[in-house]
Amino acid sequence: MRRGDVVDLLLLALIWGASFLFIKVGLRDFSLWNVVGIRLLLGAVTLAVIVALGRYSLTGWRQTLPVLVVIGATGSAIPFLLITYGELHISSSLAAILNATTPFFAAPISHLWLGSHDRLTPSKLLGIVIGFLGVAVLLGIGTSSLAGASLLGGGAVLLASLSYALNLVIVRAWLQGVPPLVPPLGQSVSAGLMVAPFALTSLPNHAVHLLPVLSLVGLGVLGTGIAYLFYFRLIRDVGPTRTSMVTYLLPCTALIYGVVLLREPATANIVAGLALILVGIGLTLGMIRLPAR
């Protein structure tokens, strides 16, 4: 894995880690459908501006339109709605932690679908297991724990992780060779069209505050528009399983934001969980290798 890919992975984790906080704040004044609809609208506009200013090619988008609709559902509309619904019932940090299960779905799906192109090697499998142990350690931090969480909210986020895993593999299998900005723009636009009718019929009928509005701007521009540039580039360059490892970093970044911005304590659980997760990522990305027999 190249240094540039690692940088993309870290930047994506920093942006998406903040997205869970943006969702939680946005839900103070906006409905579930509003949060997702505005997020997709701003994400699509951001990507369209980037395409226009950079004069990037969108050649072949018509031929890939059916696939763009599929990834719009699996990569945006469905998981965004599920995660936002989940955050109505559980904390943003717990949502980020549960979202870290994506590699568990992505690795076997990718192995079965892509075969030799993305094999489930012993090192990768060990890395996933160690990373999950790190996530399990983090579950006890603060007041967020599975024992006190809504089963329905947690289940919704887990289903979102499965949807993300399917999206990762579909993009790698069916969208190789297309211009790089076709998948992110197509995914945002198609998902936005799916959600728009519901979002338009549930607009707030009360005064909204500045902070939720700014949170949705950050969620759309950064968490959807800019983040998609890194996301699709990683799928193209390193494959779906390695890209899905960003979800292991999300609990780390979400918790770091809590420590820095909300002055939450950095407990032993945090240190131990982060250490396990980083080791798991290192094994899965090939940065740490098992000794040869």
C-alpha positions, 0 to 999 in steps of 0.5 A: 500500500502506497504512502498516498493511499495511507494518507487518503485512508486517514483523511477519510477517517478524519472526515467520516469520524466527524460525520457522526457528530454532524448527524447527531447535531443536525437531528436537533432541528431536522428530521431523518429525511431532511438530514439525509436529503440535505446531505446528499444534495450538498454532496452532489453540488460539491462534486458537480462544482469540482467536476466543472472547475476541474473540467473532469471527464464524465464519459460513459456515465450513460452506459453505467447508469444502472450500476450508478443507481445500485451504488446510490442505494447501497452506498448512500441512500440506504446506509445514510438513512439507517445510520441517521435512524440509528443515531435517533436511539444511540450515541454518535460514538457508538454508531461509529463503533458499530459501523466498524463492522463493515470489514467483517461483511466486506472481506467474505463478500469480496473473497466470494465475488472477486476471488483471487483479486481480493483473497481472504489471506490469513494475515488479513483475517487475523487483522480483521479479528484483532481490529474487531477485538479493539472495537469490542474494547471501545464499547465500554467507553463512557456511557455508550455500551451495547447493554444500554443501547437501543437494539433497534438503533444498533441493528440499523447501523449494523445493516448499514455496514452490510450495505456499505460492504456490498457497495464496496465490492460492487464498485470494484467489480463493475466500475473499473475503468470509468472516469474517477468522478463518475461513481461519486457524482453518480452515487450522490445524484441517484441517491438524492433523487431517491430520498428527495420526495420524502425530504421535501414533504418533511421540511421543518415547520419551526425555526432552526438554529445555526449549529444544526445548519452548519452541521448539515453543511459540513456533513454534505460538503465534507462528509459526502462530497469531499469524502467520496473523492477519497473513498472511490479512489481507495476502492480503485487503488487498494480494493474493497476490503482494505478500503473498508478498514476506514471503518475501524478508524472511525471509532478512533477519530470519533473518540478523539473529537470527543476528547479534544472538543468535548473534553472527554477523558482519555481512559485506558479503554481508549488507549488499549482499543486504539492500539488493537485497532491500529495493529489490526489495520496494519495486518490487513493493509500489509504494513505488518506482516506475519513471520514466514514459516 
